[in-house]
Amino acid sequence: MKRPHYAWLVCAGGTILLFATVGLGANVFSVFQPYLLEYGQLTNTQGSWIVTVRSFFILLGMLTANQLIGRLGLRRTGVCALLLLALSSFLFGAVRQFPLYCAASALIGLAYSWGGMIPASLLVDRWFQSRQTLALGIIAAGTGLATILVPIPLNRLIQTWGLRAGFWCEGAFVLLDALAFCLLVRDCPAQKGLVPYRSGGEKGVSPLPHPAPAKATGLHRGLVLATAFLVGASTSLGITNFGVLYTAAGYPSGVVAQLISCMGLCLMVGKILYGQVVDHLGGRRSNYLLYLLVFTGYLLCCMADTGSVPLAFAAMVLAGLGLPVSAVSPPVWAKDLWGDRDYARGLKWVQTVYALGILLVGPVPGMLADASGSYVPVYRLFLAMLVLSLFLLAWAYETTKAGEKPSPAVRA
């Protein structure tokens, strides 16, 4: 039986990396936050500042990720990010002062950037010549897996043994994660005496190069960056506020928990399916399919005040399947508009502007909800931002003919 290419073990290592840095560091942190406010005797404003500090350092990390990777390499950068995340967990568990909580949150932000989609995308670009988006989707699915598996046992652990035990157990798990990542991942195939994965093996099909579109200009790339800003704010903050949307609309807490788990499951599945779709249809057509799903999901979110549980579950299913636009799509846009040669630079700026959108728009949902008494207007705003982002993205893709269906491969 033919052994799988080592690239798939690297893919597993990338999944482990994002499970921790994005899944535990950002998504699962919402489990800690209510207990942290009570234990640290913090105000809601201070709680918001902890998240804002994280967002600010995510932005700084995005700006410096390429330089750090160039100096340390992908493997050591990923290990460094995981060690920072573990240190953050131990610090959160050891202290009880607001400034130190902010310092710990800053470490999460750096871990999120240095161990997130930028190094994951570059790993895929080096290790895979074929099935790149599928591999990236599998890696990104690690964040959804963390959202599904961790919150319930973590909540029980905190209630039984306390907040400190929850943070320290997470820190210990992340250290094991760092060890597994270090053992599995290498910077490039040459370090294992291999060539990148190619469908059909080394003598199989060889994908054609992916150059930047001939018609692409600074304007078109600027449109993609504007899209990333709008998508970062509307999708990342949308995921964060799903719980309060339905809680404020009067849904029972048990139903809200089920809704979030449903969304996490569909998000994980959607990332893998999206990888398959892009590999077969190209980025341009896949954009429209993904936007159709997330549009419909957010439209149903705007009906939360009806109190309909079936509509709420339908919203979470469709939004979850469409929300790979928040994680897997930005690297695809960078590849389609910047091409192979400038992919690292394009990826850096797309991810940085994406993080900037989250940082700048972050306070808006709470302010809008306080003014209106509901989170439904927040999702109407998010839906409008997504509509605008689709127009900008379609303009860039249609005028440059980027992201066409992959060309037939040639024999090596």
C-alpha positions as CSV (number, residue, x, y, z in Angstrom):
1,M,0.0,0.0,0.0
2,K,1.4,3.4,-1.0
3,R,2.2,5.7,1.9
4,P,0.6,9.1,2.0
5,H,2.8,12.0,1.1
6,Y,4.4,13.6,4.1
7,A,2.7,16.9,3.1
8,W,-0.5,15.5,4.7
9,L,1.3,15.2,8.0
10,V,2.4,18.8,7.7
11,C,-1.3,19.6,7.0
12,A,-2.1,17.8,10.3
13,G,0.5,19.9,12.0
14,G,-1.0,23.0,10.6
15,T,-4.4,21.9,11.9
16,I,-2.9,21.5,15.4
17,L,-1.4,24.9,15.2
18,L,-4.6,26.7,14.3
19,F,-6.6,24.6,16.8
20,A,-4.5,26.3,19.5
21,T,-3.7,29.8,18.3
22,V,-7.0,30.7,16.7
23,G,-9.4,28.1,18.2
24,L,-8.2,28.2,21.8
25,G,-6.6,31.6,21.8
26,A,-9.5,33.5,20.3
27,N,-12.7,31.5,19.8
28,V,-12.7,29.6,23.1
29,F,-11.6,32.6,25.1
30,S,-15.3,33.6,25.2
31,V,-15.8,30.7,27.7
32,F,-13.2,32.3,30.1
33,Q,-14.4,35.8,29.8
34,P,-17.5,35.8,32.1
35,Y,-15.5,34.1,34.8
36,L,-12.6,36.4,34.3
37,L,-14.8,39.5,34.8
38,E,-16.1,38.0,38.1
39,Y,-12.8,36.6,39.4
40,G,-10.8,39.8,38.5
41,Q,-13.7,42.1,39.6
42,L,-13.6,43.8,36.2
43,T,-16.1,46.1,34.6
44,N,-17.6,45.3,31.2
45,T,-15.5,48.1,29.8
46,Q,-12.4,46.5,31.1
47,G,-13.4,43.2,29.7
48,S,-13.8,44.9,26.3
49,W,-10.4,46.4,26.6
50,I,-8.8,43.0,27.1
51,V,-10.3,41.9,23.8
52,T,-9.3,45.2,22.1
53,V,-5.7,44.8,23.3
54,R,-5.7,41.4,21.7
55,S,-7.0,42.8,18.4
56,F,-4.3,45.5,18.4
57,F,-1.5,43.0,18.9
58,I,-3.1,40.8,16.2
59,L,-2.6,43.7,13.9
60,L,1.0,44.3,14.9
61,G,1.7,40.6,14.6
62,M,0.3,40.5,11.0
63,L,2.6,43.4,10.1
64,T,5.7,41.5,11.4
65,A,4.8,37.9,10.6
66,N,6.7,37.7,7.3
67,Q,9.8,39.2,8.8
68,L,9.7,36.8,11.7
69,I,9.2,33.8,9.4
70,G,12.0,35.0,7.2
71,R,14.3,35.1,10.2
72,L,13.2,32.0,12.1
73,G,11.5,29.8,9.5
74,L,7.9,28.5,9.5
75,R,8.5,25.7,12.0
76,R,10.2,27.7,14.7
77,T,7.8,30.6,14.2
78,G,4.9,28.3,14.8
79,V,6.5,26.8,17.9
80,C,7.3,30.4,19.2
81,A,3.6,31.3,18.7
82,L,2.4,28.2,20.7
83,L,4.9,29.0,23.5
84,L,3.5,32.5,23.7
85,L,0.0,31.2,23.9
86,A,0.9,28.8,26.7
87,L,2.7,31.6,28.6
88,S,-0.5,33.7,28.2
89,S,-2.6,31.0,29.7
90,F,-0.3,30.5,32.6
91,L,-0.2,34.3,33.2
92,F,-4.0,34.6,33.1
93,G,-4.2,31.9,35.7
94,A,-1.6,33.4,38.0
95,V,-2.6,37.0,38.2
96,R,-5.7,39.1,39.2
97,Q,-4.8,42.6,38.0
98,F,-6.3,44.3,34.9
99,P,-2.9,45.5,33.4
100,L,-1.5,42.0,33.6
101,Y,-4.6,40.6,32.0
102,C,-4.0,43.0,29.1
103,A,-0.4,41.9,28.9
104,A,-1.6,38.2,28.7
105,S,-4.1,39.2,26.0
106,A,-1.3,40.9,24.0
107,L,0.5,37.6,24.0
108,I,-2.6,35.9,22.6
109,G,-2.7,38.5,19.8
110,L,0.9,37.8,18.8
111,A,0.3,34.0,18.9
112,Y,-2.8,34.4,16.8
113,S,-0.8,36.3,14.1
114,W,2.5,34.4,14.2
115,G,0.8,31.0,14.4
116,G,-2.3,31.7,12.3
117,M,-3.4,31.9,8.7
118,I,-0.2,33.5,7.4
119,P,2.2,30.7,8.4
120,A,-0.4,28.1,7.6
121,S,-0.9,29.5,4.1
122,L,2.8,29.6,3.5
123,L,3.2,26.0,4.7
124,V,0.5,24.9,2.2
125,D,2.2,26.9,-0.6
126,R,5.5,25.2,0.0
127,W,4.3,21.6,0.6
128,F,1.4,21.4,-2.0
129,Q,1.4,21.9,-5.7
130,S,-2.0,20.2,-6.0
131,R,-5.0,20.5,-3.7
132,Q,-3.7,23.6,-2.1
133,T,-7.1,25.0,-1.1
134,L,-8.3,21.7,0.2
135,A,-5.2,21.5,2.5
136,L,-5.8,25.0,3.6
137,G,-9.4,24.3,4.4
138,I,-8.4,21.2,6.5
139,I,-6.0,23.3,8.4
140,A,-8.5,26.1,9.0
141,A,-11.1,23.6,10.1
142,G,-9.0,23.2,13.3
143,T,-10.4,26.4,14.6
144,G,-14.0,25.1,14.2
145,L,-12.9,21.8,15.8
146,A,-11.8,23.7,18.9
147,T,-15.1,25.6,19.1
148,I,-17.0,22.3,19.0
149,L,-14.9,20.1,21.4
150,V,-13.5,22.4,24.0
151,P,-16.2,24.8,25.5
152,I,-18.3,22.2,27.4
153,P,-15.5,20.3,29.1
154,L,-13.7,23.6,29.8
155,N,-16.8,25.1,31.4
156,R,-17.2,22.1,33.6
157,L,-13.5,22.2,34.6
158,I,-13.8,25.9,35.6
159,Q,-17.0,25.3,37.6
160,T,-15.4,22.3,39.4
161,W,-11.8,23.4,40.0
162,G,-11.9,27.2,39.3
163,L,-10.7,29.6,36.7
164,R,-7.0,29.2,37.5
165,A,-7.2,25.4,36.8
166,G,-8.9,26.1,33.5
167,F,-6.2,28.4,32.3
168,W,-3.4,26.2,33.5
169,C,-4.8,23.1,31.9
170,E,-5.1,25.0,28.7
171,G,-1.5,26.1,29.0
172,A,-0.3,22.6,29.6
173,F,-2.3,21.3,26.6
174,V,-0.8,24.0,24.4
175,L,2.7,22.9,25.4
176,L,1.9,19.4,24.2
177,D,0.5,21.0,21.1
178,A,3.8,22.8,20.5
179,L,5.7,19.5,20.9
180,A,3.4,17.7,18.3
181,F,3.7,20.6,15.9
182,C,7.5,20.6,16.2
183,L,7.7,16.9,15.5
184,L,5.4,16.9,12.5
185,V,6.2,20.1,10.6
186,R,9.2,20.9,8.5
187,D,9.7,24.2,6.6
188,C,9.8,22.7,3.1
189,P,9.9,19.3,1.4
190,A,13.6,19.5,0.7
191,Q,14.2,19.1,4.5
192,K,12.7,15.6,4.1
193,G,14.3,14.8,0.8
194,L,10.9,15.2,-1.0
195,V,9.2,17.3,-3.6
196,P,5.8,19.1,-2.9
197,Y,2.7,17.0,-3.1
198,R,1.3,16.6,-6.6
199,S,-1.8,14.7,-7.6
200,G,-0.8,11.3,-9.1
201,G,2.6,11.4,-7.4
202,E,6.0,12.7,-8.6
203,K,5.3,11.5,-12.2
204,G,1.7,12.6,-12.1
205,V,0.1,15.9,-13.1
206,S,2.0,19.1,-12.7
207,P,-0.1,22.2,-12.0
208,L,0.6,25.2,-14.2
209,P,2.1,28.3,-12.5
210,H,-0.3,30.8,-10.9
211,P,0.8,34.2,-12.1
212,A,-0.9,37.5,-11.2
213,P,-3.5,38.5,-13.8
214,A,-2.0,40.6,-16.5
215,K,-4.8,43.3,-16.0
216,A,-4.3,43.5,-12.3
217,T,-3.4,47.0,-11.1
218,G,-3.0,48.7,-7.7
219,L,-6.7,49.6,-7.9
220,H,-7.8,46.0,-8.2
221,R,-5.6,44.9,-5.3
222,G,-6.9,47.9,-3.3
223,L,-10.5,46.6,-4.0
224,V,-9.5,43.3,-2.5
225,L,-8.0,45.0,0.5
226,A,-11.2,47.0,1.0
227,T,-13.1,43.7,0.8
228,A,-10.8,42.1,3.4
229,F,-11.5,45.1,5.8
230,L,-15.3,44.7,5.4
231,V,-15.2,40.9,5.6
232,G,-13.0,40.9,8.6
233,A,-15.3,43.1,10.6
234,S,-18.6,41.5,9.5
235,T,-17.6,37.9,9.8
236,S,-15.2,37.7,12.7
237,L,-17.4,40.1,14.8
238,G,-20.5,38.3,13.5
239,I,-19.2,35.0,14.8
240,T,-18.3,36.6,18.2
241,N,-21.8,38.0,18.6
242,F,-24.0,35.1,17.5
243,G,-24.5,34.2,21.2
244,V,-25.6,37.6,22.4
245,L,-27.8,38.0,19.3
246,Y,-30.0,35.1,20.3
247,T,-29.7,35.6,24.0
248,A,-30.9,39.2,23.7
249,A,-33.7,38.0,21.5
250,G,-35.0,35.8,24.4
251,Y,-33.8,32.3,23.4
252,P,-33.0,29.9,26.2
253,S,-29.4,29.5,27.1
254,G,-29.4,25.8,26.2
255,V,-30.8,26.6,22.8
256,V,-28.1,29.3,22.3
257,A,-25.4,26.9,23.2
258,Q,-26.8,24.4,20.6
259,L,-26.9,27.1,18.0
260,I,-23.3,28.0,18.5
261,S,-22.2,24.3,18.4
262,C,-24.2,23.9,15.2
263,M,-22.5,26.9,13.6
264,G,-19.1,25.6,14.7
265,L,-19.7,22.2,13.1
266,C,-21.0,23.7,9.9
267,L,-18.1,26.1,9.8
268,M,-15.6,23.2,10.1
269,V,-17.4,21.3,7.3
270,G,-17.7,24.4,5.2
271,K,-14.0,25.1,5.2
272,I,-13.1,21.6,3.9
273,L,-15.9,21.7,1.3
274,Y,-14.8,25.2,0.2
275,G,-11.3,23.9,-0.4
276,Q,-12.7,21.2,-2.7
277,V,-14.8,23.7,-4.6
278,V,-11.9,26.2,-5.2
279,D,-9.7,23.4,-6.4
280,H,-12.3,22.4,-9.0
281,L,-14.0,25.7,-9.9
282,G,-11.4,28.4,-9.1
283,G,-11.7,31.4,-6.8
284,R,-14.0,33.5,-8.8
285,R,-17.0,31.2,-9.0
286,S,-16.4,29.9,-5.5
287,N,-16.7,33.5,-4.2
288,Y,-20.2,33.8,-5.4
289,L,-21.3,30.5,-4.0
290,L,-19.8,31.3,-0.6
291,Y,-21.4,34.8,-0.5
292,L,-24.8,33.3,-1.4
293,L,-24.6,31.1,1.7
294,V,-23.4,33.7,4.1
295,F,-25.9,36.3,2.8
296,T,-28.8,33.9,3.4
297,G,-27.5,33.0,6.9
298,Y,-27.1,36.6,7.9
299,L,-30.5,37.5,6.5
300,L,-32.1,34.8,8.7
301,C,-30.0,36.2,11.7
302,C,-31.9,39.5,11.1
303,M,-35.1,37.5,11.9
304,A,-33.9,36.5,15.4
305,D,-36.6,38.6,17.0
306,T,-39.3,36.3,15.6
307,G,-38.3,33.8,18.2
308,S,-38.4,30.9,15.7
309,V,-35.9,28.2,16.7
310,P,-36.0,26.5,13.3
311,L,-35.1,29.8,11.6
312,A,-32.3,30.3,14.0
313,F,-30.8,26.8,13.3
314,A,-31.2,27.4,9.5
315,A,-29.3,30.7,10.0
316,M,-26.5,28.9,11.8
317,V,-26.2,26.1,9.2
318,L,-26.1,28.5,6.2
319,A,-23.9,31.1,7.9
320,G,-21.5,28.4,9.1
321,L,-21.2,26.9,5.7
322,G,-20.6,30.3,4.2
323,L,-18.2,31.7,6.8
324,P,-15.1,30.2,5.3
325,V,-15.1,33.6,3.6
326,S,-13.7,34.8,6.9
327,A,-10.6,32.5,7.1
328,V,-9.9,30.5,3.9
329,S,-11.0,33.1,1.3
330,P,-8.4,35.8,2.1
331,P,-5.4,33.6,1.2
332,V,-7.3,32.6,-2.0
333,W,-7.8,36.3,-2.9
334,A,-4.1,36.9,-2.3
335,K,-3.1,34.0,-4.6
336,D,-5.5,35.1,-7.3
337,L,-4.6,38.8,-7.4
338,W,-0.9,38.8,-6.4
339,G,0.1,35.4,-8.0
340,D,2.8,33.0,-6.9
341,R,5.7,35.5,-7.0
342,D,4.1,38.1,-4.7
343,Y,1.9,35.7,-2.7
344,A,3.6,36.2,0.7
345,R,3.4,40.0,0.3
346,G,-0.2,40.0,-0.8
347,L,-1.1,37.6,2.0
348,K,0.5,39.8,4.6
349,W,-1.5,42.9,3.5
350,V,-4.8,41.1,3.0
351,Q,-4.5,39.6,6.5
352,T,-3.4,42.8,8.0
353,V,-6.3,44.9,6.6
354,Y,-8.6,42.0,7.7
355,A,-7.4,42.4,11.3
356,L,-7.6,46.2,11.0
357,G,-11.3,45.9,10.2
358,I,-11.9,43.8,13.3
359,L,-10.0,46.3,15.5
360,L,-11.7,49.5,14.2
361,V,-15.3,48.1,13.9
362,G,-15.0,46.1,17.2
363,P,-16.7,48.7,19.5
364,V,-19.6,49.3,17.1
365,P,-21.8,46.2,17.8
366,G,-22.0,47.0,21.5
367,M,-22.7,50.7,20.9
368,L,-25.4,49.9,18.3
369,A,-27.0,47.3,20.5
370,D,-27.1,49.7,23.5
371,A,-28.7,52.3,21.4
372,S,-31.4,50.0,19.8
373,G,-31.9,47.4,22.6
374,S,-31.2,44.6,20.1
375,Y,-28.4,43.0,18.2
376,V,-30.6,42.6,15.1
377,P,-29.5,46.1,13.7
378,V,-25.9,44.9,14.2
379,Y,-26.5,42.0,11.8
380,R,-28.3,44.3,9.3
381,L,-25.1,46.4,9.4
382,F,-22.9,43.3,8.9
383,L,-25.2,42.2,6.0
384,A,-24.8,45.6,4.3
385,M,-21.0,45.4,4.7
386,L,-21.0,42.0,3.1
387,V,-23.1,43.2,0.1
388,L,-20.7,46.1,-0.4
389,S,-17.7,43.8,-0.1
390,L,-19.1,41.5,-2.8
391,F,-19.5,44.4,-5.2
392,L,-15.9,45.4,-4.6
393,L,-14.6,41.8,-4.9
394,A,-16.6,41.1,-8.1
395,W,-15.2,44.3,-9.6
396,A,-11.7,43.2,-9.0
397,Y,-12.2,39.6,-10.2
398,E,-14.4,40.3,-13.3
399,T,-12.2,43.1,-14.7
400,T,-8.9,41.2,-14.2
401,K,-10.4,37.7,-15.0
402,A,-8.7,36.4,-11.8
403,G,-9.6,33.1,-10.2
404,E,-10.7,31.3,-13.4
405,K,-11.3,27.6,-13.3
406,P,-7.9,25.9,-12.9
407,S,-6.3,25.1,-16.3
408,P,-5.8,21.4,-17.3
409,A,-2.6,20.1,-15.8
410,V,0.3,19.0,-17.8
411,R,2.4,15.8,-17.5
412,A,5.7,16.2,-15.7
